[in-house]
Amino acid sequence: MSGISDVRLTLYGSELVREHEAGLRINAPEGLGVWGLFQHRRATRRALLKLNDEQLQDIGLSREQARHEGLKPFWRE
């Protein structure tokens, strides 16, 4: 188990659904459900943490900005 209870995931899942229904821009592939979006965010944030300084410079982020985004929980936009 990842340490996150089903109850917490359900609570944060409803937050994500509200964001989606409000029409907030979600930068993810079309057609993902809530759990698919969670997985997409988790994977992309992990990848962000693995970028080196040159790669971060290419995308216009500092190490601190990348760390801040990469460490956000997957249920947060």
Secondary structure, 3 states (H helix, E strand, C coil): CCCCCHHHHHHHHHHHHHHHHCCCCCCCCCCCCHHHHHHHHHHHHHHHHCCCHHHHHHHCCCHHHHHHHHCCCCCCC
